[in-house]
Amino acid sequence: MQKVESINKEELVNVIKSKIQDKIKSLEKLIAETRASNNETKSSMGDKYETGREMLQQEINNLQVQLNEVIKQQSILQKLQIKNSQKVESGAVVQTVKGLFFISVSAGELITENQKVMSVSLDSPLAKAMSGKGKGENFILNNLSQNIIEIW
């Protein structure tokens, strides 16, 4: 991978915010649809379908857990400091030979300025291995030594 000259962190944050908003809308819609089908089951069927209703309720609970996690990510993102970093920390963009990593929330692959950037949580094994390190320093992940090429 060739050295990247600069990264627009604000654009990265905006891409993630948009992704999170889409996820929240999608999960809220799924919860509403599942609740509606649960209510239909309740009103049109007898006690014989109690198991089906319970399964729908479990599905609603699972979706609610996912929604809470995404809302938590949104909160972390809002508190994120967009400044240049000298070491690997929350809000830093790190370049290694394996790619570009934005230490923020776990939002997966992002494309900005024709660059592929992986958004990873501070709690991820990769971020933990790099945490506190500076440009030019090595870190070990999965028994592989990697070098930090640049930090923004």
Disulfide bonds with the S-S distance in Angstrom:
none
